[in-house]
Amino acid sequence: EFRRVLFRSHMYKHIPAGAGLGGGSSDAACMIKLLNDKFSLGLSTERMEEYAVKLGADCSFFIRNKPVFATGIGNLFEPVELSLKD
């Protein structure tokens, strides 16, 4: 069954140009994940990453929220294992 839902959202964040903090990108990725969960869209991680990269080059990085080695425009990922051992 298909149902149409109207959803409006507005996010405003002021980060100085060149700050490079990823704050807006992580917010955009979080919104995609929230919509997927809230409306039970059933989007795969890969599909959410496809949507995210359309919003910004590094937005898809924040969908998985794991350490990765990113290439391309920040949308191609290879897993990275990190150790806390000295």
TARAFEN-V347240 format. One record per pair of residues at least 12 apart in sequence whose ideal C-beta (glycine too) atoms are under 10 Angstrom apart, sorted by the first residue. I is the first residue (numbers start at 1). J is the second residue. Records with the same first field share a line. If there is no record, write none. Layout:
I: J / J
//
This chain:
3: 39
5: 35 / 38 / 39
7: 35 / 38 / 39
9: 31 / 34 / 35
11: 24 / 27 / 28 / 30 / 31
12: 24
13: 27 / 28
20: 58
22: 56 / 58 / 59 / 61 / 62 / 74
24: 55 / 56 / 58 / 59
25: 52 / 55 / 56 / 57 / 58 / 59 / 60 / 61 / 62 / 74
26: 58 / 59 / 61 / 62 / 63 / 65
27: 55 / 59 / 62
28: 51 / 52 / 54 / 55 / 56 / 58 / 59 / 60 / 62 / 63
29: 48 / 49 / 51 / 52 / 55 / 56 / 58 / 59 / 60 / 61 / 62 / 63 / 64 / 65
30: 59 / 62 / 63 / 65
31: 52 / 55 / 59
32: 47 / 48 / 49 / 51 / 52 / 55 / 59 / 60 / 62 / 63
33: 45 / 48 / 52 / 62 / 63 / 65
35: 48 / 51
36: 48 / 51 / 63
43: 63
45: 60 / 63 / 64
46: 60 / 63 / 64
47: 63
48: 60 / 63 / 64
49: 61 / 62 / 63 / 64 / 75 / 76 / 77
50: 63 / 75
51: 63
52: 75
53: 72 / 73 / 74 / 75 / 76
56: 73 / 74
57: 70 / 72 / 73 / 74 / 75
58: 70 / 73 / 74 / 75
59: 74 / 75
60: 72 / 73 / 74 / 75 / 76 / 77
61: 74 / 75 / 77
63: 75 / 77
64: 77 / 79
66: 79 / 80 / 82
67: 79 / 80 / 81 / 82
68: 80
//
